[in-house]
Each structure stands twice: as C-alpha cells, then as structure tokens.
Amino acid sequence: MSQAAGTRSWRCGPDALRRALDEFRRFGGAVSGGESGGGLRTSTPLGSLEGSYQFDGEVLTVVIASKPAMIPYEMIWNRLDQICGPPIMIA
C-alpha cells in the first residue's frame, strides 16, 4: 500500500511511543492527546511543523500535515526510525 510522503508507520510497543513523544516535547513540541493518538505541533526557525499520530498498541502511524519546505521528511523519519525501529510502511 502506498502512502503520502508525510506518512510512515512502525510496529513498536508503548515504550517506543512514549520515548518518541518525550523527545518531541524535549525539543519544544506540544502533544495533544494520549497513547491512542493525538496531535503534534512545534515551531522551528524555518516555520511550524504540524502532524498527528495514531497508536493501536502495536502499530504507530505518524502523519506530517505541514512542515517547512527546508526540512526534509527523511530528517524526521530517520529520528523516528532510531526510536521505533524499521518502518513497516514507507511513502
């Protein structure tokens, strides 16, 4: 199944989700929601980044709704790959 460039999924546990959300917050991001899903928002010197996540207990899916053009998707995905492991769905 093909997905948009702004979407990626990983098979991971709740600990990986918590680590990813904690890291997002450490870098100044705001998370709304809980362990089953929510919104993500942060400001960078290049502009704002907004997205959402869903977690069903086994699969985490992150959708980047908007980001600065100068920030490549791969920069975001590489960091999440380090936390969550290899993605199961790649755009």
N, CA, C and O atoms as a MOPAC input file, in Angstrom:
PM7 MOZYME 1SCF
protein

 N      0.84600 1    -1.17900 1     0.00000 1
 C      0.00000 1     0.00000 1     0.00000 1
 C      0.89300 1     1.24500 1     0.00000 1
 O      1.80300 1     1.34400 1     0.82200 1
 N      0.65500 1     2.16000 1    -0.87700 1
 C      1.42300 1     3.38900 1    -0.97000 1
 C      0.81900 1     4.44000 1    -0.04400 1
 O     -0.39800 1     4.51700 1     0.12600 1
 N      1.68300 1     5.23300 1     0.54100 1
 C      1.22600 1     6.30900 1     1.40500 1
 C      1.85000 1     7.61400 1     0.94600 1
 O      2.83100 1     7.60900 1     0.20100 1
 N      1.28700 1     8.73100 1     1.38600 1
 C      1.84300 1    10.03600 1     1.06500 1
 C      3.20000 1    10.19700 1     1.73800 1
 O      3.50100 1     9.52200 1     2.72200 1
 N      4.01400 1    11.10000 1     1.19400 1
 C      5.35700 1    11.32100 1     1.73800 1
 C      5.32300 1    11.71000 1     3.21200 1
 O      6.29400 1    11.49200 1     3.93600 1
 N      4.22600 1    12.27600 1     3.64900 1
 C      4.11400 1    12.72500 1     5.02400 1
 C      3.55000 1    11.70000 1     5.98000 1
 O      3.08500 1    12.06500 1     7.05900 1
 N      3.57400 1    10.42000 1     5.61800 1
 C      3.02300 1     9.37200 1     6.47500 1
 C      4.00100 1     8.20900 1     6.56400 1
 O      4.58000 1     7.79500 1     5.55900 1
 N      4.18000 1     7.68600 1     7.77200 1
 C      5.00900 1     6.48900 1     7.95200 1
 C      4.49000 1     5.72000 1     9.16000 1
 O      3.98100 1     6.31600 1    10.10900 1
 N      4.62100 1     4.38200 1     9.12100 1
 C      4.16400 1     3.51900 1    10.22000 1
 C      5.27600 1     2.59700 1    10.68000 1
 O      6.14100 1     2.20400 1     9.89800 1
 N      5.23900 1     2.25400 1    11.97500 1
 C      6.19400 1     1.34400 1    12.59500 1
 C      5.45100 1     0.34800 1    13.45400 1
 O      4.41400 1     0.68100 1    14.02800 1
 N      5.95600 1    -0.85800 1    13.55300 1
 C      5.46600 1    -1.82800 1    14.52200 1
 C      6.34400 1    -1.65300 1    15.76000 1
 O      7.54700 1    -1.90900 1    15.71200 1
 N      5.75000 1    -1.22100 1    16.85400 1
 C      6.52300 1    -0.94400 1    18.06300 1
 C      5.60400 1    -1.05700 1    19.27600 1
 O      4.38800 1    -1.19500 1    19.14600 1
 N      6.20300 1    -0.99800 1    20.43400 1
 C      5.44800 1    -1.07600 1    21.67600 1
 C      5.19200 1     0.28900 1    22.27600 1
 O      5.68700 1     1.29500 1    21.76800 1
 N      4.42400 1     0.33500 1    23.34900 1
 C      4.10500 1     1.59900 1    24.01400 1
 C      5.33900 1     2.36000 1    24.50200 1
 O      5.33000 1     3.59000 1    24.53600 1
 N      6.40800 1     1.63600 1    24.88400 1
 C      7.62100 1     2.32600 1    25.34300 1
 C      8.23000 1     3.18200 1    24.23600 1
 O      8.68700 1     4.29500 1    24.49600 1
 N      8.24100 1     2.67300 1    23.00500 1
 C      8.78100 1     3.44300 1    21.88100 1
 C      7.92500 1     4.68100 1    21.62700 1
 O      8.45700 1     5.75800 1    21.35800 1
 N      6.61000 1     4.53700 1    21.70900 1
 C      5.72800 1     5.69300 1    21.54000 1
 C      6.03500 1     6.74300 1    22.59200 1
 O      6.17000 1     7.92300 1    22.26900 1
 N      6.14900 1     6.32800 1    23.84800 1
 C      6.44500 1     7.28400 1    24.92500 1
 C      7.78300 1     7.97100 1    24.70500 1
 O      7.89700 1     9.17800 1    24.91600 1
 N      8.80400 1     7.21600 1    24.28100 1
 C     10.12000 1     7.82200 1    24.00300 1
 C     10.02300 1     8.85400 1    22.88400 1
 O     10.60800 1     9.93400 1    22.98200 1
 N      9.28600 1     8.52700 1    21.81900 1
 C      9.14200 1     9.46000 1    20.69400 1
 C      8.42100 1    10.73800 1    21.13700 1
 O      8.85300 1    11.84000 1    20.79900 1
 N      7.33300 1    10.59600 1    21.88400 1
 C      6.59200 1    11.77700 1    22.33900 1
 C      7.41900 1    12.59500 1    23.33100 1
 O      7.39800 1    13.82500 1    23.28500 1
 N      8.14400 1    11.92500 1    24.22500 1
 C      9.00200 1    12.64200 1    25.17200 1
 C     10.08100 1    13.43500 1    24.43900 1
 O     10.36800 1    14.57500 1    24.80300 1
 N     10.67300 1    12.84200 1    23.41600 1
 C     11.70600 1    13.55000 1    22.65900 1
 C     11.10500 1    14.74600 1    21.92500 1
 O     11.71100 1    15.81700 1    21.88800 1
 N      9.93200 1    14.57300 1    21.34700 1
 C      9.26400 1    15.68000 1    20.66200 1
 C      9.04600 1    16.83700 1    21.64300 1
 O      9.27700 1    17.99600 1    21.29600 1
 N      8.60800 1    16.52900 1    22.85000 1
 C      8.39700 1    17.56600 1    23.87300 1
 C      9.70800 1    18.21700 1    24.28900 1
 O      9.75400 1    19.43100 1    24.48500 1
 N     10.78100 1    17.43100 1    24.42800 1
 C     12.08700 1    17.97600 1    24.80900 1
 C     12.57800 1    19.02200 1    23.82000 1
 O     13.29300 1    19.94900 1    24.20000 1
 N     12.20300 1    18.88400 1    22.56600 1
 C     12.59900 1    19.84600 1    21.54600 1
 C     11.58100 1    20.97400 1    21.38800 1
 O     11.59400 1    21.69600 1    20.39100 1
 N     10.69900 1    21.12000 1    22.37900 1
 C      9.77300 1    22.24100 1    22.38600 1
 C      8.43000 1    21.97000 1    21.74900 1
 O      7.63100 1    22.89400 1    21.59500 1
 N      8.15500 1    20.74700 1    21.37600 1
 C      6.89600 1    20.40800 1    20.72900 1
 C      5.76100 1    20.25200 1    21.72100 1
 O      5.97200 1    19.92400 1    22.88900 1
 N      4.57400 1    20.48800 1    21.24100 1
 C      3.36200 1    20.29400 1    22.03700 1
 C      2.62900 1    19.05700 1    21.50900 1
 O      2.44900 1    18.88400 1    20.30400 1
 N      2.21700 1    18.21500 1    22.43600 1
 C      1.48400 1    16.99300 1    22.09900 1
 C      0.10400 1    17.09300 1    22.72800 1
 O     -0.01900 1    17.31400 1    23.93300 1
 N     -0.92400 1    16.93400 1    21.92500 1
 C     -2.28400 1    16.87800 1    22.45900 1
 C     -2.80900 1    15.47100 1    22.20200 1
 O     -2.66600 1    14.94700 1    21.09800 1
 N     -3.40100 1    14.87600 1    23.18800 1
 C     -3.89800 1    13.51400 1    23.03200 1
 C     -3.24500 1    12.58300 1    24.02300 1
 O     -2.65300 1    13.01600 1    25.01100 1
 N     -3.36000 1    11.30300 1    23.74800 1
 C     -2.83200 1    10.29500 1    24.65700 1
 C     -2.16200 1     9.17400 1    23.90900 1
 O     -1.65300 1     9.35900 1    22.80400 1
 N     -2.16600 1     7.98400 1    24.53300 1
 C     -1.44200 1     6.85700 1    23.95000 1
 C     -2.09700 1     6.28300 1    22.70200 1
 O     -1.43900 1     5.56300 1    21.95100 1
 N     -3.37100 1     6.57700 1    22.45800 1
 C     -4.00700 1     6.02300 1    21.25900 1
 C     -3.94500 1     6.97000 1    20.06800 1
 O     -4.20200 1     6.56200 1    18.93500 1
 N     -3.60700 1     8.22100 1    20.31400 1
 C     -3.47900 1     9.15900 1    19.20800 1
 C     -3.59300 1    10.59100 1    19.65600 1
 O     -4.01600 1    10.88700 1    20.77400 1
 N     -3.20300 1    11.48200 1    18.75300 1
 C     -3.28600 1    12.88600 1    19.08700 1
 C     -2.60300 1    13.74900 1    18.04800 1
 O     -2.27100 1    13.30100 1    16.95000 1
 N     -2.40300 1    15.00500 1    18.42700 1
 C     -1.79800 1    15.98000 1    17.53800 1
 C     -0.39600 1    16.35200 1    17.97200 1
 O     -0.03400 1    16.21900 1    19.14100 1
 N      0.39200 1    16.82400 1    17.00600 1
 C      1.76600 1    17.24000 1    17.22900 1
 C      1.94900 1    18.62400 1    16.62100 1
 O      1.48800 1    18.88600 1    15.51000 1
 N      2.61500 1    19.49900 1    17.34300 1
 C      2.85700 1    20.83800 1    16.82300 1
 C      4.12500 1    21.40100 1    17.43600 1
 O      4.35700 1    21.28000 1    18.63800 1
 N      4.94700 1    22.02200 1    16.58700 1
 C      6.14100 1    22.68600 1    17.07800 1
 C      6.53200 1    23.79400 1    16.12000 1
 O      6.13700 1    23.79900 1    14.95400 1
 N      7.30900 1    24.72500 1    16.62600 1
 C      7.85600 1    25.79900 1    15.79900 1
 C      9.34200 1    25.57400 1    15.62700 1
 O     10.03100 1    25.16500 1    16.56100 1
 N      9.83100 1    25.84300 1    14.43200 1
 C     11.26400 1    25.78400 1    14.15300 1
 C     11.67100 1    27.15700 1    13.63000 1
 O     10.81000 1    27.96800 1    13.28900 1
 N     12.96400 1    27.42600 1    13.56200 1
 C     13.38400 1    28.70000 1    12.96400 1
 C     12.91900 1    28.85300 1    11.50600 1
 O     12.87300 1    29.96800 1    10.98500 1
 N     12.58100 1    27.75100 1    10.85900 1
 C     12.16000 1    27.78800 1     9.46200 1
 C     10.64500 1    27.81700 1     9.28900 1
 O     10.15900 1    27.98500 1     8.17100 1
 N      9.89200 1    27.65700 1    10.37600 1
 C      8.43100 1    27.63700 1    10.31200 1
 C      7.85900 1    26.54400 1    11.19100 1
 O      8.59700 1    25.84400 1    11.88400 1
 N      6.55600 1    26.39900 1    11.16100 1
 C      5.91800 1    25.42600 1    12.05100 1
 C      5.81000 1    24.05100 1    11.39900 1
 O      5.78900 1    23.91000 1    10.17600 1
 N      5.74300 1    23.05100 1    12.26500 1
 C      5.55700 1    21.66700 1    11.85800 1
 C      4.33100 1    21.16000 1    12.60000 1
 O      4.22600 1    21.31500 1    13.81700 1
 N      3.40800 1    20.55700 1    11.86800 1
 C      2.18800 1    20.03500 1    12.48100 1
 C      1.90200 1    18.64800 1    11.94600 1
 O      2.16600 1    18.34300 1    10.78300 1
 N      1.36100 1    17.81800 1    12.81200 1
 C      1.02500 1    16.46700 1    12.39500 1
 C      0.15200 1    15.78100 1    13.41900 1
 O     -0.38100 1    16.40100 1    14.33900 1
 N      0.02300 1    14.47700 1    13.22900 1
 C     -0.77800 1    13.67700 1    14.14700 1
 C     -0.18000 1    12.27800 1    14.22300 1
 O      0.65500 1    11.89100 1    13.40700 1
 N     -0.63100 1    11.53800 1    15.22400 1
 C     -0.18600 1    10.15700 1    15.38700 1
 C     -1.36600 1     9.31000 1    15.83700 1
 O     -2.29500 1     9.79400 1    16.48400 1
 N     -1.30300 1     8.03200 1    15.47700 1
 C     -2.26600 1     7.03700 1    15.94100 1
 C     -1.47600 1     5.82400 1    16.39300 1
 O     -0.48700 1     5.44600 1    15.76400 1
 N     -1.91400 1     5.21600 1    17.48500 1
 C     -1.24300 1     4.04000 1    18.01600 1
 C     -2.29800 1     3.06000 1    18.49800 1
 O     -3.12500 1     3.39300 1    19.34800 1
 N     -2.26700 1     1.84400 1    17.95100 1
 C     -3.26300 1     0.83900 1    18.32400 1
 C     -2.71300 1    -0.19900 1    19.30200 1
 O     -3.32800 1    -1.24300 1    19.51800 1
 N     -1.56500 1     0.08900 1    19.88600 1
 C     -0.93000 1    -0.84300 1    20.80400 1
 C      0.17900 1    -1.64400 1    20.15200 1
 O      1.02100 1    -2.21900 1    20.84300 1
 N      0.18700 1    -1.68800 1    18.83500 1
 C      1.22100 1    -2.40800 1    18.08900 1
 C      1.79800 1    -1.61100 1    16.93200 1
 O      2.98300 1    -1.73600 1    16.62300 1
 N      0.97100 1    -0.79200 1    16.28800 1
 C      1.41800 1    -0.03300 1    15.12300 1
 C      1.24700 1     1.46000 1    15.40200 1
 O      0.16700 1     1.92500 1    15.76800 1
 N      2.34500 1     2.19400 1    15.21900 1
 C      2.34600 1     3.64700 1    15.34100 1
 C      2.37700 1     4.23300 1    13.93300 1
 O      3.23800 1     3.88200 1    13.12600 1
 N      1.44000 1     5.12100 1    13.64700 1
 C      1.41900 1     5.82700 1    12.36900 1
 C      1.50900 1     7.31700 1    12.65000 1
 O      0.74000 1     7.86100 1    13.44200 1
 N      2.46100 1     7.97000 1    11.99000 1
 C      2.65400 1     9.40600 1    12.12100 1
 C      2.35400 1    10.04800 1    10.77500 1
 O      2.81100 1     9.58000 1     9.73200 1
 N      1.57900 1    11.12900 1    10.81300 1
 C      1.24300 1    11.89700 1     9.61400 1
 C      1.75500 1    13.32200 1     9.82000 1
 O      1.39000 1    13.98500 1    10.79000 1
 N      2.59000 1    13.78100 1     8.91600 1
 C      3.05100 1    15.16700 1     8.94700 1
 C      2.11800 1    15.94900 1     8.03000 1
 O      2.12800 1    15.75700 1     6.81400 1
 N      1.30600 1    16.83700 1     8.62100 1
 C      0.32500 1    17.60100 1     7.85200 1
 C      0.96400 1    18.80400 1     7.17100 1
 O      0.61200 1    19.14100 1     6.04100 1
 N      1.90200 1    19.45200 1     7.85800 1
 C      2.61300 1    20.58700 1     7.27300 1
 C      3.97500 1    20.70300 1     7.94200 1
 O      4.14400 1    20.38600 1     9.12000 1
 N      4.93600 1    21.16400 1     7.15800 1
 C      6.30000 1    21.33500 1     7.64700 1
 C      6.98100 1    22.38100 1     6.78600 1
 O      6.54400 1    22.63500 1     5.66300 1
 N      8.04000 1    22.99100 1     7.28800 1
 C      8.79700 1    23.91400 1     6.44900 1
 C      9.42100 1    23.16300 1     5.26500 1
 O      9.89900 1    22.03800 1     5.41500 1
 N      9.40900 1    23.78700 1     4.11200 1
 C      9.95200 1    23.16100 1     2.90300 1
 C     11.42500 1    22.79100 1     3.05300 1
 O     11.88800 1    21.83600 1     2.42800 1
 N     12.15200 1    23.52400 1     3.86100 1
 C     13.59300 1    23.29200 1     4.02400 1
 C     13.90800 1    22.10300 1     4.94000 1
 O     15.06500 1    21.69400 1     5.03300 1
 N     12.91900 1    21.55500 1     5.60300 1
 C     13.13300 1    20.39100 1     6.46500 1
 C     12.67500 1    19.15300 1     5.69900 1
 O     11.48100 1    18.99300 1     5.44800 1
 N     13.60400 1    18.27900 1     5.32400 1
 C     13.20400 1    17.09100 1     4.56200 1
 C     12.47700 1    16.07800 1     5.44700 1
 O     12.78000 1    15.93400 1     6.63100 1
 N     11.51100 1    15.38100 1     4.84200 1
 C     10.81100 1    14.32200 1     5.56700 1
 C     11.81000 1    13.32500 1     6.14900 1
 O     11.65400 1    12.88400 1     7.28800 1
 N     12.82100 1    12.97400 1     5.38300 1
 C     13.76900 1    11.95300 1     5.83300 1
 C     14.44100 1    12.32300 1     7.14700 1
 O     14.77600 1    11.43400 1     7.93000 1
 N     14.64700 1    13.60500 1     7.40900 1
 C     15.24500 1    14.01400 1     8.68400 1
 C     14.32400 1    13.62200 1     9.84400 1
 O     14.79400 1    13.16000 1    10.88400 1
 N     13.03500 1    13.80500 1     9.66500 1
 C     12.05600 1    13.44200 1    10.69400 1
 C     11.97100 1    11.92300 1    10.81500 1
 O     12.03800 1    11.37500 1    11.91500 1
 N     11.82200 1    11.24600 1     9.67200 1
 C     11.67200 1     9.79000 1     9.68200 1
 C     12.90000 1     9.08800 1    10.22700 1
 O     12.76600 1     8.09400 1    10.94100 1
 N     14.09100 1     9.57300 1     9.91500 1
 C     15.30600 1     8.92300 1    10.41700 1
 C     15.34200 1     8.89900 1    11.94200 1
 O     15.74000 1     7.90000 1    12.54100 1
 N     14.92700 1     9.99300 1    12.56700 1
 C     14.92800 1    10.02600 1    14.03200 1
 C     13.88800 1     9.05300 1    14.59400 1
 O     14.15600 1     8.35800 1    15.57300 1
 N     12.71900 1     9.00300 1    13.98800 1
 C     11.70100 1     8.05600 1    14.45900 1
 C     12.12300 1     6.61100 1    14.19600 1
 O     11.81900 1     5.72600 1    14.99600 1
 N     12.81800 1     6.36200 1    13.08800 1
 C     13.34500 1     5.01600 1    12.82600 1
 C     14.31100 1     4.59400 1    13.93300 1
 O     14.33200 1     3.42800 1    14.32800 1
 N     15.11700 1     5.54400 1    14.43700 1
 C     16.06400 1     5.23500 1    15.51300 1
 C     15.32500 1     4.84500 1    16.80100 1
 O     15.80100 1     3.99700 1    17.55500 1
 N     14.19100 1     5.44600 1    17.04500 1
 C     13.42700 1     5.17300 1    18.25400 1
 C     12.55400 1     3.93100 1    18.09100 1
 O     12.49600 1     3.08800 1    18.98600 1
 N     11.88100 1     3.81900 1    16.95800 1
 C     10.83800 1     2.79400 1    16.76400 1
 C     11.29400 1     1.56500 1    15.98100 1
 O     10.60100 1     0.54800 1    15.97900 1
 N     12.43600 1     1.64100 1    15.32500 1
 C     12.89700 1     0.53600 1    14.50200 1
 C     12.53600 1     0.76000 1    13.04600 1
 O     12.06500 1     1.83700 1    12.67900 1
 N     12.75200 1    -0.24000 1    12.22200 1
 C     12.46200 1    -0.07600 1    10.79100 1
 C     10.97400 1     0.15100 1    10.54000 1
 O     10.13300 1    -0.48300 1    11.17700 1
 N     10.64600 1     1.05200 1     9.61800 1
 C      9.24000 1     1.29400 1     9.32100 1
 C      8.61900 1     0.09900 1     8.60600 1
 O      9.29700 1    -0.66300 1     7.91700 1
 N      7.30700 1    -0.03900 1     8.79200 1
 C      6.60400 1    -1.11500 1     8.08300 1
 C      5.90200 1    -0.57300 1     6.84900 1
 O      5.55400 1    -1.33600 1     5.94800 1
 N      5.69300 1     0.73300 1     6.79900 1
 C      5.08700 1     1.36700 1     5.62500 1
 C      5.84100 1     2.63800 1     5.33100 1
 O      6.01400 1     3.48700 1     6.20600 1
 N      6.28500 1     2.76900 1     4.10900 1
 C      7.03800 1     3.95600 1     3.68300 1
 C      6.35500 1     4.54800 1     2.47100 1
 O      5.91500 1     3.82700 1     1.57500 1
 N      6.27200 1     5.85800 1     2.45000 1
 C      5.69000 1     6.53100 1     1.27400 1
 C      6.63300 1     6.38700 1     0.10800 1
 O      6.34400 1     6.87700 1    -0.98400 1

